[in-house]
């Protein structure tokens, strides 16, 4: 008889742990939520013209590895 989904998942997770990996759960903003885009615009507008923000953007541009990007 075929293994249940939970058994297969359990074996898969065990093999990952044996390979030295561990599960991590992260929560990210729900981009589908009403008002998400508006909140992004609001927060972005707060940074417009901020010297520290420009410093960070300049640094990111210097250190970004973009080799192979189209």
C-alpha positions in Angstrom: 0.0 0.0 0.0 1.3 3.5 -0.8 2.5 5.7 2.0 0.3 8.5 3.2 1.2 12.0 2.3 2.1 12.7 5.9 4.4 9.7 6.0 6.2 10.8 2.8 6.5 14.4 4.0 7.9 13.1 7.3 10.5 11.0 5.6 11.5 13.9 3.4 11.8 16.2 6.4 13.9 13.6 8.2 16.2 13.3 5.2 16.6 17.1 5.1 17.4 17.2 8.8 20.0 14.4 8.4 21.6 16.5 5.7 22.1 19.3 8.3 19.1 21.4 7.4 16.3 22.7 9.6 12.9 24.1 8.8 12.4 27.8 9.1 9.0 29.6 8.9 8.9 33.2 7.9 5.9 35.5 7.7 5.8 38.1 5.0 3.3 40.9 4.2 0.3 39.8 2.3 0.7 41.7 -1.0 -2.9 40.8 -1.9 -4.4 42.7 1.1 -6.4 45.8 0.3 -4.3 48.9 1.0 -0.9 47.1 0.6 0.2 49.2 -2.4 -1.0 52.4 -0.8 1.0 51.6 2.4 4.1 50.9 0.3 3.7 54.3 -1.4 3.2 56.0 1.9 6.3 54.5 3.4 8.4 55.2 0.3 7.3 58.8 0.2 8.5 59.2 3.8 12.0 58.3 2.6 12.1 60.5 -0.5 15.0 62.9 -0.2 16.3 61.4 3.0 20.1 61.5 2.9 20.5 58.3 4.9 18.2 56.5 2.4 20.3 57.8 -0.5 23.5 56.6 1.3 22.0 53.1 1.7 20.9 53.0 -2.0 24.3 54.1 -3.1 26.0 51.4 -1.0 23.6 48.8 -2.4 24.5 49.8 -5.9 28.2 49.5 -5.1 28.1 46.1 -3.5 25.4 44.4 -5.6 26.6 41.5 -7.7 24.8 41.9 -10.9 27.1 39.9 -13.1 25.0 37.8 -15.5 21.8 39.9 -15.1 20.1 40.8 -18.4 
